[in-house]
């Protein structure tokens, strides 16, 4: 198993553990120190949702590949939160 595969599996396990715990403190620690402002986050999420609903996968992939590390962090945290809320009992 390659290092990249092992690292991805560790990330996936971390996301699953966070989903089960419903504890946002770890995620907040990842997002709170970021230098983006509220408008940056809202715009990022709006583009993410709009592009992910379109049929043009290449357009989405190009946009996604050009995001900064901070933007990727925001989207990862967003997906965890969304997963938690979608699977609430």
PyMOL commands that set and color helices and strands:
alter all, ss='L'
color gray80, all
select helices_A, chain A and resi 3-21+25-31+38-52+57-65+69-86
alter helices_A, ss='H'
color red, helices_A
deselect
rebuild
show_as cartoon
